[in-house]
């Protein structure tokens, strides 16, 4: 989420500077640039690091996540413990705070509600306008393309209607000399499709109501849209349009008009006093497209694209192991002492002798019972590493009940254990024949990870489904994981196809599995012994 916000902010600031440098360029060019940068706020930049397209851009980009402190840096990385989606350690006050992503979603949902409110106000306004207005056929000689209605609305003129556009005039405008210029202004807006752009800006402005940068961009976009219309009118009516605009807009009643955030999107000829003065001044300058403007736009877009080429999310840190190593928190002396005691107590964990394995298991249990509790991420890591080592030992001994008992000792209710340990519980349940409990653990894991199970978890869940003879769910689970070289998963698929008597699919997948499993009836593979990173230190 941090990457998304920083990237969008960087692109927006770059474009704002570009627009400032293009003040003498045609307004329509500035408008399109501003709409492009507003669209960037809808791009999930934080997920782009997962696309292979951006893997080669490392040398040209930097990790924007490094610009501010990251709470995830306090938690061991994926190579040491688990991925960011899996590890949930005791973070104290951080656990009480909502995540940035959740806050963002709440703000955006509130923005959708605001947009619906503005749509409702627009519908109400149109109904009131029709009630308090009348058609004006006598003005058809000025414009016969769009219907014109006279109203008592305080604004001189404005246009509405996505499907059936209507031009609305304040009733006294029919007697004014500026009438032709006013109608030409609104007709030009409608001919350019500005009504659609106005509603799009309204939507963006509503969704990002909390974002001052987006509000600044939408405000500028609306101004450029108006200036673009003025430029076209000036080309058609020459100096008369500038004089009429000055006469109409610089009156005292125009100065009283003030924008309202909840006002529905209207193509209104009158705006704030300062902007109206700016419009009149801008008409003194003849704006033409020059090559230097295109060069500036190309340079700004290139810089923005380069900045966003590879947004390195915190979850992709495993792509840079050397950097992660240098950024890993330094362990305290107390942590190092406890780790040394743990390794000494588990000296026989690498053995295949039951006697030595039992001694190692008892040693780890005694170590856990007698040690002092550490603080912060160190406590989370030492608990996790010691439990995984104990899980390895008990799996070798095939003492799966002891794994479940140890889990309850290591992680008491309310202690917020790492998500991925549900795999260890599920494996133990499968070995004990409690397949429903294994399914429950892994389905809960899938729910917490929003359905994005890793390969090992998906294989485990599919195996539990197979033991329950729920072959459709098993196959669906395996197909959700896009892993072509998952031999274990392919063996499970082959077994399911055999049970479903789908010989065609069996033949297709037979070449992807070892020959010993490419037989009929199909065989299920043996579950392996879970590893532990502490084994290499023994």
N, C-alpha and C positions, 0 to 999 in steps of 0.2 A: 504493500500500500504506500509505503514511503517512496519507493521508486516511482510509482505512478504520479504522485503529487509533485515530486521534484522534477520529473521529466516534463510534465505538462506546464509547470511554472517556467521552466527554462525555455521551452518552445514559445510560450506566450510572451515572455519578456523580449525574446529575440524579435518576434513579429511586431510587438509594440514599437520597438526602436526602428524597425524597418518602415512601418507606417508613418512614423514621425519624419523619417527621411524622405518619404514619398508625398509630402504635403502638396507638392505642385503637380503630382501625377493625376490622371483621371480618377475620379472618386470610385468608379466601378471597379477599378483594379484593386484599390485599397479594400473595398467591400469584400471582394472574393477572397483576398488574403485573410481577412479577419474571420470569415466563415470557415475557412480551412483550419485555422488554429482553434476555433471553437469546436470543430469536429474532433480535434485531437483529444479533447477532454472526455470523449466517449470511447477512446481506444484503451484497452487494458494493457498498458505497456509492461506491467510487472510480469506478464506471462510470456513475453516475447523471447525471453532467454531460453525457453524450452524448444524454440524452433531452430532447426539446423541451419536455416538461412542466415542467422546472425552469429554463428559460431566463429566465423572468420574475421569478425570486426573487433576482436579484443585489443589489437594494437592501436586502434584509433579511438577507443572509448575508455571511459573510466566508470568505476562502480559508484553510482550516486548514493548508494546505501551507506557508503563509508563517510559521508559528509556529516552525519549526525549519529549520536549514540544509538546502538541497537540493543534492545533487551535480549534478543536471541543470542547475542555474542556471549552472554553469561551462561549459556547452556552448551554442553559439548556438541560437536558437529556430528554429521551422520556417520562418518568413519569411526568415531569413538563410541558413540552411543546409539543415536537414532536420528531420523529426519525431523525437521521442524514440525511436521504434522503428527509425529509420534511421541516426542518427548514432552511431557507435562510435569515439570519439576515444581518444587515448593518455592515459589517466587515471592512469597510474602504479599506485599501490598499490590504487586502487579496482577495477582490473581483476582483482586477485587475491582480492577479497572476494566472497562469494556475495551475490546480490541479496536484498533483504528479502522479496520474493515467494517466492523459492526456499526460504529459511529457514522461512517461514510454511507452505509446502506440506509440508516435511519434518516439522515439528512436528504438523501436522494428520494426516498419514498415520500418524505414530507414535501419535496419539490413537485412530485407527481400530483400530490393532493392540491398544491397551490395552483398548478396548471389547470386542473379540473375546475377549481374555483373561478379562475379567470375565464374559462370557457363558459361557465354558468353566468357570470356577469356580462359576458359578451352577448349571449342569447337574450338575456333580460334587456340589455341596452337596445338591441335590434328591435325587439317587440315594442319598446317604448317609442323608438324612433318612428316606426310605422304608424303607431297610434297618433302621434303628434306631428305628422307630416302629411304632405300632399304631393302628388306628381306635378311636374312642371313641363308639360309638352311644349310650351312656348319657347323653351331653350333648346329644342331639338335641332334648330338651325346651327347652333354652336357645336353640338356633339350629338350624333345619332347612333353612336356605338354602344353607349351605356345609359341606362335610365337615370334621370336626375330628379331628386325629390327635395322639396323645400321643408325645412324643419326649424324649430325654435331653439335648437342646440346652440350653445354659446360660441362654439368654434366656427370660424368662417367657412371652412369646407373640409371634408374628409371622405374617404372611400372605404367601403366594406364589401364583404362577400367573396367566399372562395369559389362558389359555383355560379351564383348569379350576382355579379358585381353591381353595386349601386353607388352613385355619387350623391352625397348629401351636402346641401348648401344652406347656410343660415339665411333666413327669409329676406333680410335686408340687402343681401349680396346682389340681388337681381337689379338693383338700381345703381350699382357702383361701376366705375370705369374699369376696375381690375377684374371684372367678371370673366373675360376671355382668358386671361392668364391663370386665374384660379382653376377654371375647368380644364385648361390644357395641362396644368400640373397634375391634377388627379387622374386624367386620362393617361398621361405618360406613366404614372405609377402602375396603373392597371395593365397597360400594354407591356410593360417590362416584367410583369408577374411579381411585382413587389409585395403584393398581398400574401403570396405564399412564403416569401422570405420573411415577412413580418411575423407570421405565425410560427415559423421555425425559430426565429429569434426569441419569440415569447416562450416557446417550449424550453429552449436552452436556458433562458433567463430564470425560468421557474424551477427547473431541476437543480440548477446551481445557484439558488438564491443565497446561499451561505458563503459563496466564493467571491470575494471582492475582485479577483482578477477576471473571472468570467463576466461579472457585472460591468466591469470597465470595458471589456471587449464587446459585449452586446450593445452597450451605450454607443461606442464608436461605430459599430456596424450600422446601427440605426441612423446615425448622423451621416455616414458615407452613403447610405441608401438615399437619403434626402438630398444630399449634394449631387449625387448622380442624376437624380430627377431634375434638379435645377439646371444642370449643365445641358441636358437634352432640350429642356424648355427654352433655354437661352439660345440654342442653335436655331430653334424654330421661330421664336418671336423677337430675337435680337434684343436691342436695348429696351424695348417696351416691357419685357418681362422683368428686367431688373428694377425699373422704375415702379412697376405695379407691385412687385414683391416688397420693395421698401415702403411704399405707401400703405400697404396692407398690414405688414408685420410690425412696423415701428410705432403703432398706435398704443395708447395707454392700456387698452383692454387686452392687447396681446401680451403686454408685459406682465399682466396679472396671472396669465396661465402658468400653472406649475405642474410638472409631471407627477403622476401617481403610480406607484409600483403595481397596484392592483387594477389599473386601467386596462381594459381589453385592448388588443393590438388593432390600431386604426391607422390608415394612411392619412395623417393629418398634416395640413399645410403649415399650421402654426406650431411652434415649439417654444422652448425657453428663450428669454430675451437675449441672452448672450449668444446662443447658437443662431438665432435669427440674424443678429448683426454679423456674425461670422459668414453666414450664407450670402448676405448681400455683398460683403467685401470680396468673397471668393469669386463672385461673378465678374469682378473687374479683371480677373486673370484668365487668359485663354489657356486651357489645359489640353495638351496633345500628348499622345503616347510617344515616348522617346526610348531609344535602345538602352539608355542608362538605367531607366526604370526597370526594364526587364532584367538587366544584369543584377540590380539590387535585389529583386524578387528571387531570382535564381540563387543568389548567394545566401539569402536568408533561409530559403527552403533547404538548401544543401546543408547549411550549418545545423538547422533543426533536425533534419533527417540523420545527420551524423551523431548528434547528441542522443537521439532515441534509437540508434541502430542496435545497440545491445544493452538493454536494461537488466542488470544483474540482480535478480531477486535474492533475498537471503537464503531461499531454499536451494539456489543453484551454487552455493559456496563450494559444494563438493567437486565442482569443475576446476577449482583452483586450490589443490591441497597444499601447495607450498605457502600460499598466502594464509590459509586457514591455520596452518601450524604456527606461523608467526603471530597470529592474532589470538590464539588460544589463551585463556586466562592462566596466569601463573598459579600453580597449586601451593597451598600453604604447607608448612612443615607438619602440622597435625594430620593433614590429609595423606602426606607421603608416609608418615609413620603408620597410619592405619592400613594403608595399602600394603606396606611391607609386612605387617602382622597378618593380613589376610593371605598373602602369598605363602607365608611360612605355614599357616594353619592348613592350607589346601595343597600341600606339597605333593600328595599322591593323586591329584586330579587328572593327570595325563596318563596314569597307569590304566591297564586293563584288568588288573587284579582286584577282585571284589573286596578283599581285606583292606587294601590301600585306598580304594575308592570310598569305603565306609568311613575310614579314618579321616579322609579329606572332607567328606560331608559333615561329619561330627565337628571337625575343626572349624568349618565355616559357620556352623550353627553356634558354636561356643563363642567364636569371634564376634558374631553379630549381637549376641546376648550381652556381652561384656564391654563393648566399645562405647565411647562417648559420641553423642550426636554432633555432627558438624553443622555448618550453616550454609545457606544459599545453595548454589549449584553443586558445591562439593558434596553435600549430603545426598543430593539427588543422584549424582554420578556414582558415588561409592556404593549406595544401595543397589543401584541398577547393575553395576559390574559384579558385585558379590552374588546377587540373585541369579544372574545369567551363568556364573560359574557353578553355582549350586545346582541349577537346572541341568547343566551339562553332566554333572556327576550323577545325579539321580536318574537321568535318562539312560546313562550307561548301565546303571544298576537295575533299570526297568522298575524303579520305585516311584510310580507316577502319583500315587496318593500323597507321598511325601512332598512332591512338587507343589501340590495344591495347599498342603499344610504350611509349607515354607512361605508361599505367597501371602497367606493370611498374616503371618508373623512380620514379614517385610513391609507389607502395605496394609495397614489397618484401615477400616472404613473412614472415609474422609481425607485420606492422605494423598489423593490425586496421583495415582500411579501412571507411568507412561502408557500411552494407548497400545503400543505395539506388543506389550507383554501379554495382551489377550491371545496372541499367537501361541505363547507358551502354555497358557491355560487350555486353549483349544486342542493343542497337540496331546496334552495329558488326558483330556476328556476322551479324545478319539482312541487313545491306547487303552483306556479303561472301558471302552464300549458305551460311553455316555454321549452319544452323537448329538442328541438334542441340545445338550448344554454347550457342546462345541459350536454348533450352529448359532446358538444365542450369543455367544461371545463374539464370534466373527461378524455376525450381522450387526451387532452393536458397534463394532469397530468400523464397519463399512458406513454406518450412519454418521459416525463422528468424523469420518474422512470424506463425507459427502459422496459416497459411492466409489471413490477412487482408491480401491484396494491395490496394494502392491502385489507383485507376482506370487510371492510366497504365501501371503495371506489368502489370495484368491484360490490358489491350489489347495490350501488347507480346507477352505470352506467347501470347495467342490468335492474333496474327498469325504467330508462329513455328509454331504448330500448323497454321495454314492452309497455310503454305508446305510443311509436311510432309504435307499432305492428311489430317491427323488432325482431321476436322471435328467429331467428337463431343466431343473434349477442348476444342477451341476454343470451342464453344458452351457447354459446362459452365463454362469459365473466365469467359466473359462474363456468364453468368447468376448467378455468385456475387457479382458486384459490383452493389449496389443503387444504380444511378445512372441515373435516368430521362432526364436531359438529356445523356447521353454520346453525342454525335453520332458520334464516331469509332467507338465501340463498336457503335452501331446499324448503321453502314455495314458493319462486319465481320460482324455477325449477318446482315445482308441477303445478303452474299456467301456465307456458310455455307449459308443456306436455299436459295440458288440452286444451290449444288453438291449439296445434298441433294434438290433438286427439290421443295421444300416451298413451293408457290405460295401457299397460304393464309397462312403466316407472312410471306411476302414482302409480301403485300398489307397485312397488319396493320402492318408496320413502315415501309412505303414513305413514309408521310406524315411520318416522323420524321427523314428524311435529305434532303440536298440533291437537287434534281432530276437533277443531272448524274450522281449515283450510283444513282438509282432506275431503272436500265435493265437490260435482259437482252441478253447475259450480264452479270452483275454485275462491277463494277470494284473493285479494291483502291485505297485512298488512298495517296498518296505520304507517306513518313515526313518529318516536319518537322525543322527544325534545332533541336537543344536550345539552350536559352537559358543566360544567365549573368547573375547579379545585378551583376557588375562592369561590364557594358556601359553601364549608366546613368552610371557614373563616368568613362567615357572621353570 
